[in-house]
Every structure is written in structure tokens, then in C-alpha cells.
Amino acid sequence: MLERIRLKTSLICAAATLLLALTLIAGSAVADPEKAKEFFNAGIEATQAGNTEDAISAYQSAIKEDADFVDAYLNLGAIYFGQRDYENALENFKAATERGPDNADAFSNLGKVEYKLRQYVEAEAALKQAIALNPDNADNYKDLALVYNANRNYKALIETINQCHAKGGGDYLTYYMLGKALKKEGQTNDAIAALKQSVAKKSGYYNAHFALGQIYQSQEKFDLAAKSFRAALKANPKKYKASYNYAVAVESSNPDDIDGAISVWSSFVSLAKKYPKAKSDLAVAEQHLDDLKERKRVEALN
């Protein structure tokens, strides 16, 4: 997922020789790569010790000593990303790509933060560059698919996730996105297969169960729909939309079972009363529940 920002955690030996040209910093100061490495190592140690502010200070000092220190920008950006300070993360990841145009991690991380900032055009470009630099990294395809999902570019999403899976990647989320995209493209059977894969990889994933239920409901396969919505409710009992659709599916699968229908609709009403957003659905359900109870009373008289 986009929360995975790559952080360089290997200490750099201070005695190692870097083949870097001397660079002017702050107009007159000469770069000191050896001192920069010392600050960088201190940043890593502070990060590992959980001293975030010290780590930030150390990485900033490393950059002051060597303005072309790509790993320092990456680690500093990663800290800001973890703090949800996306503007500062963006600044550092951009600097990393400018100073390390062949660094796949720099472009990958830049794409991640641009996605968070809803800069989808820029995120797509950055992640495509990361893939060009490292075509075997399946995570980059997944991240790019998230951008296409946000853009509702379902054709590109399907192609990208298939590439992710071909590279050995993929999880419950990629299969869920694939299933949703295939449904949008009218490939219903393939959509069902993908959503089933999502459920297989994470049995408690509400979204995949709910999406399956919607497909089965539209196909009037009410028994399967009810099963999926019941699983969705098990995954998240607070989701009133799943409860509503479950009631529809249960009643539709056996319209003569009035007591069963009353039971599931009563459950929905009890849940929906807790959520103001369910107001319109609640009104429909309460009226339908009254109709069911009246139907039961009339049938009892006959």
C-alpha cells in the first residue's frame, strides 16, 4: 500500500570514499561528504531509537553538508510521510529525484506522496518512472493501480494490476480493485473471480464481500447475495448498507417467509437508528416492516 515508504537503514562507513564532486552549500560552504555521512548515520540511529526530532535534525544536517545526499532526502521524506506532513515529504522526495534521477525509490516515494495529495497526474508520472527504473518491483504497479482507481481509469487499472500479479505481487486489495474495475467494464464473471480471490486472501475484508453481494443481487441470485452480505456484516457489524441489502436478499430469496423477513428488517431498523445518514433507508424499512406485520396479521385471520 501507499503507506510503505522505503527507508534506508544501513549505516554508511565514515571511512568509505565517495566519488562525489565538491559542491557549494549555502553560497560559500564546501560540501563535506564525510561529515554528511556521520550526520546520516546519527539520523539512522536516532530513527531506530524512536527519537524522531533528533533524526530529522541529523538528516537536515547531513543535507547541509552534502546537498546531493539522496538517501538523506529519502529518509527525511519518509519521516515526514509517517507524520502525515505530506508537503515536507513532497519537498524532500522531489529533491531526491532531482539529485538521483536513476533512483527508483525516490520516484516511488514521490508518487506515493503525490497520491496522498491527490496530485494524480504527477503521481502517475512518478510511479511510471519508478517502474521504468525497476520493472520487477510489484509494489510500484500496485501503487500505480491505486492512482488509476482514484482516476476511475479502469482499463489502465486492470492492465496495471495484471502486471502486478505477473510480477508475483498482489493481495486482497489488488484483487478487490481488479474485481471492481472488471465489473465496471462489464466483465462480471471475471469480476466475481477476482473478488473471491480478495476474500480468500483476507476473509474479513468487508468491501469484497459487499461488492460480491451487489453483483449477485443484480443477477437476482439472492441466496448468494444474502451469503455475501451476511459475511460483510460479520466483517463489520456497523455497516447499515450491508444490513439493508442483506434484508432485501433474504426476503427476495424466500418471499413467503414473512417471519424471516420481519426478523432481518427489524435488525436493520435497530442498526440504522444509530446513524443519521441512514435516515432515508430507515424510513423505507420502517414502512416496509409495518406492511409485513400487517400482511402477517391478515394471513393469520385467514
Buried (B, 14 or more C-beta within 10 A) or exposed (E): EBEBBBBBEEEBEEEEEEEEEEBEBEEEEEBBBBBBBBBBBBBBBBBEEEBBEBBBBBBBBBBBBBBBBBBBBBBBBBBBBBEEBBEBBBBBBBBBBEBBEEBBBBBBBBBBBBBBBEBBEBBBBBBBBBBEBBEEBBBBBBBBBBBBBBBEBBEBBBBBBBBBBEBEBBBBBBBBBBBBBBBBBEBBEBBBBBBBBBBEBBEEBBBBBBBBBBBBBEEEBBEBBBBBBBBBBEBBEEBBBBBBBBBBBBBBBEEEEBEBBBEBBBBBBEBBEEBEEBEEBBEEBBEBBEEBBEEBEEEEEE
